[in-house]
């Protein structure tokens, strides 16, 4: 059911794919999953994640009570959310598919 590998030969070493995998894993270990308390973990999700309503200005999370009452980073969260993950399984699943298919995309793009 899940792909284990692909059989497409590549000509170049997928350096960008390796860098993205390292960056995502590093962000997870350093900022999200390094034995933090549950409160700190949820705070990192709220602060590093991109909340569309906050970015467009249609809703201010800092005025609300709920899972993210403090609000996020604003527009920088568009960048930080690319490297943040919700759990170890989320990180492993995304990095697995990036490992399998990222080299093909990188090879075709040059």
Legacy VTK file of the C-alpha trace (Angstrom):
# vtk DataFile Version 3.0
C-alpha trace
ASCII
DATASET POLYDATA
POINTS 110 float
0.000 0.000 0.000
2.837 2.389 0.831
5.672 2.942 -1.640
8.978 1.540 -0.466
11.074 2.847 -3.333
10.951 3.900 -6.945
12.802 2.563 -9.948
13.482 5.817 -11.774
17.213 6.303 -12.277
18.587 9.746 -11.466
21.733 11.374 -12.770
22.381 13.904 -10.007
22.715 13.528 -6.271
19.599 15.014 -4.603
21.375 17.611 -2.444
18.331 19.864 -1.986
16.217 16.879 -0.947
18.834 15.968 1.664
18.939 19.585 2.876
15.148 19.816 3.234
15.017 16.503 5.115
17.799 17.707 7.440
16.090 21.078 7.984
12.704 19.537 8.782
14.246 16.992 11.133
16.382 19.660 12.798
13.414 21.975 13.352
11.426 19.123 14.831
14.184 18.026 17.208
15.295 21.511 18.259
12.013 23.412 18.371
9.223 20.901 18.722
10.068 17.404 19.835
13.094 17.583 22.114
11.412 16.335 25.276
9.344 19.464 25.774
6.401 19.696 28.086
2.999 19.366 26.463
2.294 23.066 26.993
5.553 24.113 25.316
4.912 21.714 22.428
1.437 23.135 21.744
2.830 26.643 22.042
5.432 25.846 19.367
2.691 24.586 17.040
0.688 27.784 17.566
3.705 30.057 17.137
5.397 28.327 14.185
2.272 27.293 12.279
0.560 29.422 9.645
-3.045 30.186 10.558
-4.728 31.449 7.359
-7.287 33.622 9.157
-4.489 35.365 11.066
-2.509 36.007 7.886
-5.441 37.587 6.051
-6.472 39.642 9.059
-9.994 38.234 9.115
-9.584 36.773 12.592
-7.250 37.584 15.472
-6.327 34.490 17.456
-4.830 36.541 20.288
-8.326 37.769 21.210
-9.726 34.252 21.524
-9.554 31.486 24.067
-8.708 28.094 22.692
-5.787 26.014 21.530
-3.831 29.024 20.182
-4.768 32.031 22.286
-1.423 33.805 21.798
-1.457 34.140 18.014
1.415 33.248 15.747
4.330 34.895 14.004
2.211 36.443 11.258
3.696 36.365 7.781
7.008 34.702 8.842
4.863 31.704 9.806
4.449 30.959 6.090
8.134 30.008 6.114
8.328 28.338 9.537
5.213 26.250 8.895
6.975 24.540 5.976
9.411 22.940 8.405
7.058 22.258 11.338
5.224 18.980 11.869
2.515 17.851 14.254
4.062 14.596 15.470
6.851 12.097 14.861
4.568 10.119 12.536
3.745 13.263 10.548
7.460 14.045 10.204
8.430 10.473 9.281
5.630 10.138 6.716
6.480 13.399 4.983
10.220 12.721 4.976
9.653 9.190 3.654
7.703 10.453 0.633
10.196 13.281 0.103
13.043 10.733 0.165
11.314 8.514 -2.411
9.972 11.140 -4.816
12.085 14.245 -4.137
15.105 12.962 -6.035
13.014 12.463 -9.192
11.634 15.989 -9.030
15.044 17.459 -8.273
16.626 15.499 -11.136
13.974 16.627 -13.630
14.275 20.287 -12.561
18.040 20.264 -12.959
LINES 1 111
110 0 1 2 3 4 5 6 7 8 9 10 11 12 13 14 15 16 17 18 19 20 21 22 23 24 25 26 27 28 29 30 31 32 33 34 35 36 37 38 39 40 41 42 43 44 45 46 47 48 49 50 51 52 53 54 55 56 57 58 59 60 61 62 63 64 65 66 67 68 69 70 71 72 73 74 75 76 77 78 79 80 81 82 83 84 85 86 87 88 89 90 91 92 93 94 95 96 97 98 99 100 101 102 103 104 105 106 107 108 109
